[in-house]
């Protein structure tokens, strides 16, 4: 472990402990089952698939392990693109349909200039 990592460990410990004890608790009487129903598992899976495959393709082709026009790179880039399209379609459908599932990327945030500037 490098010296910089060893030096930051006490600060992380103090911050985590402080947040655990001083963060205000919300008194929400929500069951665990209803909380789990609000999680967007499909959106998470689609976003994870899209980003992992994109990073894999860029890493392997960038390091010249595979050529850019090789079948594994073209396939992973294609599946990644399809996963991104499916992810944004799913997020749009969740947001517009008013479903109980909370979207991972609510498009109402993109309508605000401050949030949009942070994304770029």
SULNORWO-V535746 format. One record per backbone hydrogen bond with DSSP energy under -0.5 kcal/mol. CO is the residue of the C=O (numbers start at 1). NH is the residue of the N-H. If there is no record, write none. Layout:
[[CO/NH] [CO/NH]]
//
This chain:
[[2/6] [3/7] [4/8] [5/9] [6/10] [8/12] [9/13] [10/14] [11/15] [12/16] [13/17] [14/18] [15/19] [16/20] [17/21] [18/22] [19/23] [26/28] [27/29] [28/30] [31/35] [32/36] [33/37] [34/38] [35/38] [36/39] [38/102] [39/41] [40/44] [41/45] [42/46] [43/47] [44/48] [45/49] [46/50] [47/51] [48/52] [49/53] [50/54] [51/55] [52/56] [53/57] [54/58] [55/59] [56/60] [57/61] [58/62] [59/63] [60/65] [60/66] [61/64] [67/70] [70/74] [71/75] [72/76] [73/77] [74/78] [75/79] [76/80] [77/81] [78/82] [79/83] [80/84] [81/85] [82/86] [83/87] [84/88] [85/89] [86/90] [87/91] [88/92] [89/93] [90/94] [91/95] [92/96] [93/97] [94/98] [94/99] [101/103] [104/106] [106/109] [107/111] [109/112] [112/116] [113/117] [114/118] [115/119] [116/120]]
//
